[in-house]
Amino acid sequence: MRIPEPFPVPAASELVTSMEEPCSIAAAVSIVGEKWTLLVLREAFSGVTRFDEFLRRTGCSSAILSSRLKALVTYGILRRVPYQEPGDRVRDAYRLTRAGVDLLPAIVALMQWGDRYLTPDGEGPMLLRDRESGTPIHVALVNALGEPVAPKNSMRERNPRYGQRESAAATADDTPPANG
């Protein structure tokens, strides 16, 4: 049996800046854009926390699952929480962190795209609803005011604040101490 290669885990802060042209999409995809990783996240959003349940529900091998969980913990998307069943050894459960929860719109967008374009009738097997109102949930492109924006009305532009914290830190490190 072939043992899968470990999932590469470069330093997260280096992913964007190490690229020829910085790209947050490429950096994010390098962390979460692989099939098994996305399926682990799908299950985590469904409330799965235990290794054996991730294994059963994703259908991947234990070696692949172990590698993906390790990477998701390393990048701060999941965190380990020890638990122990009576008479068993201590094991780790995996819970979403704030960074992990912030991936939900991306996961829902992928689900909705798959429902729309990859199913025979444009209807997927699962629906998401707001617990309080019962209304369907969907991902949408909105501006800072919460107003819908048509894709043709969106535009890319360089972020003037990108890299300022890094530059400020480098400048502070290079500044000689004041004579006092």
C-alpha positions as CSV (number, residue, x, y, z in Angstrom):
1,M,0.0,0.0,0.0
2,R,1.3,3.4,-1.0
3,I,1.7,5.9,1.9
4,P,0.6,9.3,0.9
5,E,3.0,12.2,1.0
6,P,2.5,14.5,4.0
7,F,0.5,17.6,3.3
8,P,3.0,20.5,2.9
9,V,2.8,23.0,5.8
10,P,4.8,26.2,5.0
11,A,4.5,29.1,7.4
12,A,1.1,30.7,6.7
13,S,2.5,34.3,6.9
14,E,5.0,33.4,4.1
15,L,2.5,32.1,1.7
16,V,1.2,35.4,0.2
17,T,4.5,37.3,0.4
18,S,6.6,34.4,-1.1
19,M,4.7,34.5,-4.3
20,E,6.1,36.3,-7.4
21,E,3.0,38.5,-7.3
22,P,1.2,38.4,-3.9
23,C,-2.1,36.6,-4.1
24,S,-4.3,35.7,-1.1
25,I,-6.4,33.4,-3.2
26,A,-3.4,31.3,-4.2
27,A,-2.2,31.2,-0.6
28,A,-5.7,30.2,0.7
29,V,-6.1,27.5,-1.9
30,S,-2.7,26.1,-1.0
31,I,-4.0,25.5,2.5
32,V,-7.7,24.5,2.0
33,G,-8.1,23.9,-1.7
34,E,-7.6,20.2,-1.7
35,K,-10.5,17.7,-1.9
36,W,-9.9,15.9,1.5
37,T,-9.3,19.2,3.3
38,L,-12.5,20.6,2.0
39,L,-14.4,17.5,3.0
40,V,-12.9,17.6,6.5
41,L,-14.1,21.2,6.7
42,R,-17.6,20.3,5.5
43,E,-17.8,17.7,8.3
44,A,-16.4,20.1,10.9
45,F,-19.2,22.6,9.9
46,S,-21.7,19.7,10.4
47,G,-20.5,19.3,14.0
48,V,-18.1,16.4,13.5
49,T,-15.1,16.7,16.0
50,R,-13.7,13.2,16.3
51,F,-11.1,11.4,14.1
52,D,-13.1,8.2,13.6
53,E,-16.2,10.2,12.6
54,F,-14.2,12.3,10.1
55,L,-12.8,9.1,8.7
56,R,-16.2,7.5,8.3
57,R,-17.9,10.5,6.8
58,T,-15.2,11.6,4.4
59,G,-14.2,8.2,3.2
60,C,-10.5,9.1,3.1
61,S,-7.7,6.9,4.5
62,S,-6.5,7.5,8.1
63,A,-3.1,8.6,6.9
64,I,-4.6,11.3,4.6
65,L,-7.0,12.4,7.3
66,S,-4.2,12.6,9.9
67,S,-2.2,14.7,7.5
68,R,-5.0,17.1,6.7
69,L,-6.0,17.5,10.4
70,K,-2.4,18.3,11.3
71,A,-2.2,21.0,8.6
72,L,-5.5,22.5,9.6
73,V,-4.4,22.7,13.2
74,T,-1.0,24.1,12.2
75,Y,-2.7,26.9,10.2
76,G,-5.1,27.7,13.1
77,I,-8.2,26.5,11.2
78,L,-8.9,23.7,13.7
79,R,-7.7,23.3,17.3
80,R,-7.2,20.2,19.3
81,V,-9.3,19.6,22.4
82,P,-8.5,16.6,24.5
83,Y,-11.3,14.3,25.6
84,Q,-11.5,10.9,27.2
85,E,-14.3,8.3,27.2
86,P,-14.5,6.3,30.4
87,G,-12.0,3.5,30.3
88,D,-10.2,4.8,27.1
89,R,-7.1,6.8,26.6
90,V,-7.1,10.6,26.1
91,R,-7.8,11.5,22.5
92,D,-8.1,14.8,20.5
93,A,-11.3,16.2,19.2
94,Y,-11.0,18.9,16.5
95,R,-12.9,22.1,16.8
96,L,-13.1,25.1,14.4
97,T,-11.3,28.2,15.4
98,R,-12.4,31.8,14.4
99,A,-10.3,31.4,11.3
100,G,-12.1,28.1,10.5
101,V,-15.5,29.6,11.1
102,D,-14.6,32.4,8.8
103,L,-14.3,29.8,6.0
104,L,-18.0,29.0,6.1
105,P,-19.0,31.5,3.4
106,A,-16.4,29.9,1.0
107,I,-17.6,26.4,1.8
108,V,-21.3,27.4,1.3
109,A,-20.3,29.2,-2.0
110,L,-18.7,25.9,-3.2
111,M,-21.8,24.0,-2.2
112,Q,-24.2,26.4,-3.9
113,W,-22.1,26.4,-7.1
114,G,-22.0,22.5,-7.1
115,D,-25.8,22.5,-6.5
116,R,-26.4,24.8,-9.4
117,Y,-24.0,23.4,-12.0
118,L,-23.3,19.8,-11.0
119,T,-26.7,18.4,-10.3
120,P,-29.2,17.3,-12.9
121,D,-32.0,19.6,-11.7
122,G,-29.9,22.4,-10.2
123,E,-31.0,21.4,-6.7
124,G,-28.5,20.0,-4.2
125,P,-29.0,17.3,-1.6
126,M,-28.7,19.7,1.4
127,L,-30.3,23.1,2.2
128,L,-29.0,25.6,4.7
129,R,-31.5,27.6,6.7
130,D,-31.3,30.3,9.3
131,R,-32.1,28.7,12.7
132,E,-34.1,31.7,13.9
133,S,-36.2,32.6,10.9
134,G,-36.1,29.3,8.9
135,T,-35.3,31.2,5.7
136,P,-32.8,29.8,3.2
137,I,-29.2,30.9,3.5
138,H,-27.2,31.9,0.4
139,V,-23.8,33.5,-0.2
140,A,-23.9,36.7,-2.1
141,L,-21.5,39.4,-3.3
142,V,-22.3,42.5,-1.2
143,N,-20.6,45.8,-0.6
144,A,-19.7,47.3,2.8
145,L,-23.2,48.7,3.1
146,G,-24.7,45.2,2.7
147,E,-26.1,46.0,-0.7
148,P,-26.0,43.3,-3.5
149,V,-23.3,43.9,-6.1
150,A,-23.5,42.3,-9.6
151,P,-20.3,40.6,-10.6
152,K,-19.9,43.0,-13.6
153,N,-20.0,45.9,-11.1
154,S,-17.1,44.6,-9.0
155,M,-13.5,45.8,-9.7
156,R,-10.1,44.9,-8.4
157,E,-7.6,47.4,-7.2
158,R,-4.4,47.4,-5.3
159,N,-4.8,47.7,-1.5
160,P,-2.8,50.7,-0.4
161,R,-2.6,49.2,3.2
162,Y,-1.2,45.9,2.1
163,G,2.2,45.3,3.7
164,Q,2.1,48.3,5.9
165,R,2.4,46.4,9.2
166,E,5.3,44.4,7.8
167,S,7.0,47.7,6.6
168,A,6.4,49.4,9.9
169,A,7.8,46.4,11.8
170,A,10.9,46.3,9.6
171,T,11.4,50.1,10.0
172,A,11.1,49.8,13.8
173,D,13.7,47.1,13.8
174,D,16.1,49.1,11.7
175,T,15.7,52.3,13.7
176,P,18.7,53.0,15.9
177,P,18.0,53.7,19.6
178,A,17.6,57.4,20.5
179,N,20.4,59.0,22.5
180,G,19.0,59.8,25.7
